[in-house]
Amino acid sequence: MVTERARTDPPRRATRFWVGLVLLPVALAILLALGTWQVKRLYWKQDLLAGIEQRSQAQPVELDQVLAALTAGEAIDYRAARASGRYLHDSERHFFATFEGQSGYYVYTPLQLEDGRYLFVNRGFVPYDLKEATTRPQSLIEGEQQVTGLARAKLMEKPSFLVPENDEAGNIFYWKDLDRMAASTGLPADQVLPFFLDADATPVAGGLPRGGVTVIALPNSHLQYAVTWYGLALALMGVSVFAWLRRKS
């Protein structure tokens, strides 16, 4: 006697086979497209890293050259630059950060330039208990100062909803909002340069703040992702060929 299941199983298997045959090119197209997209991203990231390497290792340029590049729509992040002026220590802004496993703050201090403009300089790291300038008087260097470092573009918005809101009343910034840093000090907005300067590791009096805190570490895993997507496409082809040969045998 032929059971009901025996009569219906072959048609079901045939249906699944033909459905799979129709979906196979769709799945392959998606996997190959994802792999190709990652290859394009790989070339883009390599160009990005090469540009950063070139800018950061070049001879420091004047601030007006950085400003001209920014106005022209060129990348200024990590461009080596130099400036001179007088630090306004009473207008320090503090960015919560960790450095070499220690919690503390990056000290952002306005540098008043000779022409009256202001540049916010990330002078570097101070430990958590030395946040207030009065606890480290040796860091309050006076007179004309020369500083070299890397230009950093200002952020246009909070980088993530997970980042806390800045505590301006407590002078604790969780993201680098240049406009609010400037406004909270009372500096005229039109006289503040629209980028930061991260000071290099040149030693300063008293050893604080510790400069050279800029980390250039952009992840570049696009090659691994491309290999993964292409590998899945190849595996899918292998499984499909095996299923076809088994059906024909």
C-alpha positions in Angstrom: 0.0 0.0 0.0 1.3 3.5 -0.9 0.8 5.8 2.0 -0.4 9.4 1.7 3.0 10.7 2.8 4.8 8.7 0.1 2.5 10.1 -2.5 3.0 13.8 -1.4 6.7 13.8 -0.5 8.1 13.7 -4.1 6.0 16.7 -5.2 7.1 18.6 -2.1 10.8 17.8 -2.7 10.4 18.9 -6.3 8.7 22.1 -5.2 11.5 22.9 -2.7 14.1 22.1 -5.4 12.7 24.5 -8.0 12.1 27.2 -5.4 15.7 26.9 -4.3 16.8 27.0 -7.9 14.9 30.3 -8.4 16.2 31.8 -5.2 19.8 30.7 -5.8 20.8 33.6 -8.2 19.1 36.1 -6.0 21.2 34.9 -3.0 24.4 34.8 -5.0 23.8 38.3 -6.4 23.3 39.6 -2.8 26.5 37.9 -1.5 28.6 39.0 -4.4 27.3 42.6 -4.2 28.1 42.7 -0.5 31.6 41.4 -1.2 32.2 43.9 -4.0 30.9 46.7 -1.7 33.5 45.7 0.9 36.2 45.8 -1.7 35.2 49.3 -2.7 35.2 50.2 1.0 38.7 48.7 1.3 40.1 51.0 -1.4 38.3 54.0 0.2 39.7 53.2 3.6 43.2 52.7 2.2 43.1 56.1 0.5 41.7 57.7 3.7 44.6 56.2 5.8 47.2 57.2 3.2 45.9 60.8 3.3 46.0 60.9 7.1 49.5 59.5 7.1 50.6 62.2 4.6 49.0 65.1 6.5 50.2 64.0 9.9 53.8 63.4 8.8 54.2 66.6 6.8 55.9 69.7 8.0 53.6 71.8 10.3 51.7 74.5 8.4 50.3 77.9 9.6 46.8 78.1 10.9 45.6 80.1 7.9 46.7 77.3 5.6 44.5 74.9 7.6 41.6 77.4 7.5 42.0 77.8 3.7 42.0 74.0 3.2 38.9 73.7 5.4 37.1 76.5 3.4 38.1 74.7 0.2 36.4 71.5 1.4 39.7 69.6 1.9 40.3 67.2 4.8 42.1 68.9 7.7 41.9 66.1 10.3 45.4 65.2 11.5 47.0 67.9 9.5 50.3 69.0 11.2 50.0 72.6 12.2 51.6 75.2 14.4 50.4 78.2 16.3 51.7 80.8 18.7 49.8 82.9 21.3 48.9 83.3 24.9 46.9 80.7 26.8 43.7 81.8 28.6 43.8 79.4 31.5 40.7 80.8 33.2 38.8 79.5 30.2 39.9 75.9 30.2 37.3 73.4 29.1 37.6 69.8 30.3 36.8 66.7 28.1 36.3 63.5 30.0 38.8 60.9 28.7 41.0 58.0 29.5 44.7 57.9 28.7 47.0 54.8 29.1 44.3 53.2 31.3 43.8 56.2 33.6 40.7 58.3 33.9 40.9 62.0 33.7 40.4 64.9 31.3 41.9 66.4 28.2 42.4 70.1 28.8 41.1 72.3 26.0 42.5 75.9 26.5 41.8 78.8 24.2 45.0 80.2 22.7 44.7 83.9 22.0 46.6 84.6 18.7 48.4 87.8 18.0 45.6 89.0 15.6 43.0 88.6 18.3 41.5 85.3 17.1 41.2 82.2 19.4 42.2 78.6 18.8 41.1 75.9 21.2 44.2 73.7 21.9 43.9 70.2 23.4 47.0 70.6 25.6 46.7 67.0 26.7 45.8 64.8 29.6 45.5 65.4 33.4 44.5 62.8 36.0 41.0 62.9 37.4 41.9 64.6 40.6 43.8 67.4 38.8 40.9 68.6 36.8 40.9 72.1 38.3 43.6 74.4 37.2 44.2 75.5 40.8 45.4 71.9 41.6 48.3 72.1 39.1 49.6 75.7 39.1 52.8 74.6 37.3 50.7 73.9 34.2 49.5 77.5 33.9 52.3 78.7 31.7 52.3 82.4 31.0 53.5 84.6 28.1 53.8 83.8 24.4 53.8 80.1 23.7 54.6 78.1 20.6 52.6 74.9 20.0 52.7 72.3 17.3 50.3 69.4 16.8 47.5 68.0 14.7 44.5 69.9 13.5 41.1 68.3 14.3 37.9 69.1 12.6 35.0 70.1 14.9 32.1 67.8 15.3 28.8 69.0 13.9 26.7 66.8 16.2 26.9 64.4 19.1 28.5 61.2 17.7 26.0 58.8 19.3 22.9 58.8 21.4 24.9 56.7 23.9 27.2 59.7 24.6 26.0 61.7 27.6 25.0 65.3 27.2 27.8 67.8 28.0 27.7 69.2 31.5 28.6 72.8 30.9 27.8 73.9 34.4 30.3 71.4 35.8 32.8 72.1 32.9 32.7 68.4 31.8 32.4 67.7 28.1 31.6 64.2 26.9 31.8 65.2 23.2 33.9 67.9 21.6 31.3 70.6 20.9 33.5 73.5 19.9 30.7 75.9 19.5 29.5 75.3 23.1 33.0 75.2 24.5 33.5 78.7 23.0 30.1 80.0 24.1 30.5 78.7 27.7 33.7 80.8 28.0 32.1 84.0 26.6 34.5 84.2 23.7 33.1 85.9 20.5 32.0 83.1 18.2 33.2 84.9 15.1 36.7 85.1 16.4 37.1 81.4 17.3 38.8 79.3 14.6 36.5 76.4 13.5 38.8 73.6 14.4 40.9 72.3 17.3 44.7 71.7 17.6 45.9 68.6 19.5 49.2 69.5 21.0 52.1 67.1 20.4 54.1 65.4 23.0 56.6 68.2 23.5 57.3 68.3 27.3 55.8 71.2 29.2 56.6 72.8 32.6 55.7 70.5 35.4 54.8 67.6 33.0 51.1 68.5 32.8 49.1 68.4 30.8 50.6 65.4 28.9 50.4 66.2 25.2 50.5 63.8 22.3 47.2 62.1 23.2 45.9 61.9 19.6 45.1 58.4 18.6 45.1 57.6 14.9 43.5 54.1 14.8 40.9 53.6 12.1 39.7 50.0 11.9 40.2 48.5 8.4 38.6 45.1 8.3 37.0 45.4 4.9 39.3 42.7 3.3 38.1 40.1 5.9 34.5 41.1 5.3 35.0 40.8 1.5 36.5 37.4 1.8 33.7 36.3 4.1 31.0 37.4 1.6 32.7 35.9 -1.4 33.4 32.7 0.6 29.7 32.4 1.5 28.9 32.8 -2.2 31.4 30.1 -3.1 30.0 27.8 -0.4 26.5 28.3 -1.7 27.5 27.4 -5.2 29.2 24.3 -3.9 26.1 23.2 -2.0 23.9 23.9 -5.0 26.1 21.9 -7.4 26.1 19.0 -4.9 22.3 19.1 -4.6 22.0 19.1 -8.4 24.3 16.2 -8.9 22.5 14.2 -6.1 19.2 14.8 -7.8 20.5 13.7 -11.1 22.0 10.5 -9.7 
